[in-house]
Amino acid sequence: MPEFKITHKTKYLFDNSVFQLANLIKLFPIEDESQKLVMQKIEVTGNPDIFFYTDYWGNKTGSFTLPAIMGNMLEIFSEISVITYSVEFNEPNIDVARMWEKLADTSQPEHRIDFLINESFQSYIEIERLSYQLKQPGLSPMQVVMKLSDYIYTNFTYKTGLTTVESTIDDVWNLKAGVCQDFAHLLVAMLRILKIPARYVSGYICPNQNGMRGDGATHAWVEAYLPDVGWFGIDPTNNCVANEKHVRIAIGRNFTDCSPVKGTFYGGANHILEVSVSVAYEDGEIFDNTEISEPAANFNYSFKPDQKEISYAQQQQQQQQQ
């Protein structure tokens, strides 16, 4: 039952004046049987009123606007204290064939069509063939989920700098390399091919004495829905079950649904982004992870020079490449 204190700072530095900023933030830990939020503090440049609501996926979301900002800087700061609990996942003591039959029963409320539909990608046939090869006879749904995770962990190289914010599943498949965001998207696609509902999870992976890929930073993993088990978390980057070291912030079909920060503004300014995450473990040890991108290559942000919108694909990959 560890307690983590996590700070997450997002800072935009603009080279010119900007105005009429509108923003969405998803920086709020999910609260359920595996997580308890003890404290959270949100601070935003200009101290705007933040309107809170629950999005379609069940994520707590904050919305705020600013007419302008002083000093050409926007900073969004989140500090949380969260307790996590270990959850045991046990498959029912029934025939494996019956497990797959129950999985195919789309009348179950958790079988949301959103988590079964794949995006289009050119490598579909190859990935489909592999997925069904790995689904060997006699394996239960949970065993298949873990086997797919093991395949990605064993056959794909964890390496930063190879993939970009524009990289697709095809890119990751061809490179056989990437970071946690890439591996989560690939595993989600493979599970959906096998008709296992799968969703993308964004959050933090907190340090432990053994060390993990992506620890002390924002992270991405996957949850697969298994009948009589529920949403089963699996981390293909580390090839482990998502446990009390994983702090969940948001869930959705993919990263876009879980983006921690989204926004638009008017003005022709370019901007540099700095993101830092600090995780304090219960023994008092602190892990810091700070990155600066040039120009902003992280969260979703767009601007509207002369009333015309131009969009960036600024994904969370900067921190998820740690």
N, C-alpha and C positions, 0 to 999 in steps of 0.2 A: 504493500500500500504506500508507494512512494509519493512524495509531494514535490512538484517542480515549480520553480519560479522562472517564468519566461518573459523576456522583453523582446519586442519586435518593433524596429524603427524603420520607417520608409521615408526617405527624404528626396524631394525633387528640387533641383537647383536650375532655375531658368535663366537664360541669358538676356531676357527682355521682359517687359511687363506682360502679364497675363490677367485675364479677368473672366468673370462668369464661370467659375469652376463648379462642376457638378460631379459628385463622387459617390461610389458605393464601396463599403468595406465589409469583408468577411474575415474577422479576426477573433471570433468568439467561440470558445471551446464547446463542442457538443456535450450536453449533459444527459447521462443515462446511467445504467448500472455499472459501467466501466470507468466513468469519469465524473468527478464532482468539482465544480468551480468554487473555489474558496473566495477569490477576490479578482476583480479586473478593473483596470483604470485605462481609459482612452483619452488621449490628448491630441488635439488637432490645431494647427496654426490658425489663429484668429478666433479660436473658441466658438465655432458655429454650433447651433442647435443640431443634434443628431436625431433623426427619426429612425426608430427601430421597427423591423418587421421580420416575419419568417417567410423565406422564399419558397418556391415550388418544391424544392428538395428537402425542406425542413431546416435549412441553415438560418441562423440568426444573422441578419444583415443590417448594417447601418447606412443611412443615406444623409448626405449633407451638401450644402451649397455655400459658395463664398463669392461675393461680388468682385473681390480682388484680393491680392495678398501683398503684404509688406515685405520688402527685401528680396522679392523674386524667389522665395523659397516656400515650399509646402512640406510640412513634416507631419506624419501620422505616427503616433507612438502608442503602443499597446503594452501593458504589463499585466500578466496574469499569474495567479497561483492556483494550481490544479492538482487534485489528488487522483491518482489512477489506481484501478483495481484489476487484478488478474482474473480473467474469465476463462473457464474451461469449456472447450468445445468437444462434445462427444456425439458421435453419430448414433442413431437408434439401432437397437439390436434386432434388425430385420434383414431379410434377404436383400442383397445388393441390387438385384433386378427391381425389387419393389422400391428401393430408394430412387432409382432413375425414373420409375413410373410416377412417383410422387413429384419429382422435379419437373416432369412434363405436364403436370396438372396445372394449367394456367388459371384455374379458378381460384387458386390461393392468392390472397390479396397482395402479398409481397412480390408476386411475379409481375412487376410493372414492365410494360412493354418498352419503356424508355431504357431499361437496363438489359434488353435483349437485342436491340437493333444496333448493328455495326455501321460505322461510317464507311464510305467507299474507299477502297485502296487497291492498287494494282497487284499487290502480292497476295490477294485474298486466296486464290486457289492453292498456292504453295503453303500458306499458313494453315488453311483448312485441312490440307492433306496431312501436315505434320500434327495438327491438333488431334485428329482422329487416330493417327498412329500412336500417339501417347496415351490415348484413352483405351488402354488395354482391357480385354475381357476380364471380368472379376474385380476390377477396381471400383471402389465406391466413389461417389461424387467428391468427397473431401480428399480422397487419395489422388484423384485426377487433378484437382486444384493444386495440390502440393507438388505433383509430378510436373505440371506445366511451369510452376515457379522454379523448380529445380532445373528444368531445361534452360530457362532464360538465364539463371544464375551461372550455370555451367558453361553455356555456349556463347554468351554475350559478354563483352568486356566492358567493365565499368570504367569509363574514361571521359573526363571533361574536355570540352572544346571541340569535339568531333561533330556534335549535333548543335543546331541553332534553334532559335525561337520559331523558325519556319519549318523545321524538320517534321516529316510525316512518319507514319508507321512503315512505309516503304523504305524511307531513308534508314531507319533503325534496322530494319530487316536486312537490307543490303550491306550496311556497315558492320552488322553484328556487334554493335557497340552503342553506348549511350550513357544516360544518367537515369536517376530514379523516375523522373517524369516519363521518359521514353519507355522504360521497362513496365511501368504501370499501364500505360496506354496499350502496349503490346499484349500484356497478360489479359487485360480487359477484352481485347479483340478476340483472343484465343478462347476465352471462356464463353463469350457470346456465341461464337461459332458452334460450340458444343451445347448450346441452349441452356447454359448456366447463367442466370442473371448476375451481372457484375457491375460494380460502380467504382468510380475513381475516388480516392480519399486524399485530402490535403491536410497537412498538419505539421507536427514536429516529431523528430525522433530524438530522444533524450539520451545523453551519454551513459555508458556503463563501463565497468572495468575492462571488458573485453574489447570495446570499441566496435563501431558499426559504420558501414558506409553511410555518409550523410548525417552522422550524429552531430548534435549541437546546431542544427540548421533546420530550415523548412524542408519538408520531405513529402513524398507521394508514395502511396501503396494502393492496394485493391481490397475490396470486400466482395465476396461471392455469396449469393443466397443459397442456403442448403436447407431443405425441408427438415423440420424437427430439430434444427440446429440454430437457424437464424443467419444473420450476416456474419460470415467468417472472414476475418481479416488476414491477409497474406501479403508479405513484403518481398517481392521478387528481387529487389536490389540486394537484400541481405539473406534471402531464402529462409525466411523464418515466419512463424505465425506472429501477426501484430499483437503485441501484448502490452503490459503496463508501461513499457518504455516508449510507446507510441501515443502521442496526444493528438486526437482528431479535432480538426477545426471545421472542415466542410466536406460534404459529399456531393457527387453529381455524376453526370455521364462521362465527363472528361474535365481537363483542367479549366476550360472556359467557365464551366458552372461553378468552379470553386475558387476563382481568382481572388486573392486577398484584397486587392485594391483595383478598382476600375474608375476611370474618370474622363471627363472632357473639359476643355477650356477654350476660350477664344484668345487669339493672339498668335503671332508668328514666331514665337520663341522656340529655340531648341532647349533641350534640358538634359542634365546629367542626373542619374539616379544613384543613390546610396541606400543599401539595405543592410541592416545588421540584426542579428539574432543572438541573444545571450540566454543561456540555460543554466540555472543554478540548481544543482542536485541537493538532496536533503542533507548531505554531509557538509554542505557549504561550498563545495568546489564549483567554480564557474567556468563555463565554456563559452567563448565568444567567437562569432563568425561574421565577418564584415566583408562586403564586396562593393566595388564601385564599377559601374558600367559606363561606356562612352559610345554613343549617347545612350539614353535609357534603353536597356535591353531586358527589362524585367516585367513588371506588372502591366496589365492592360491600361493603356492611356491613349487618348487621342486629342487632337486639337483642331480648332476651326479658324484658320486664318481667313480674314475677310468673309466671314459667315459661311465658309465652305469647309465641310468636314473632311479631314484626312485621318485615316486610321492606322495605328501601329499594331502589330502583333507582338505585344510586349509581355511575354509569358514569365512565369515565376521561375524560369530555368536558372537564372543567376544564382539564387540560393540553393536550388535543387541540383546544382552541379557540384556541390561540395562533397 
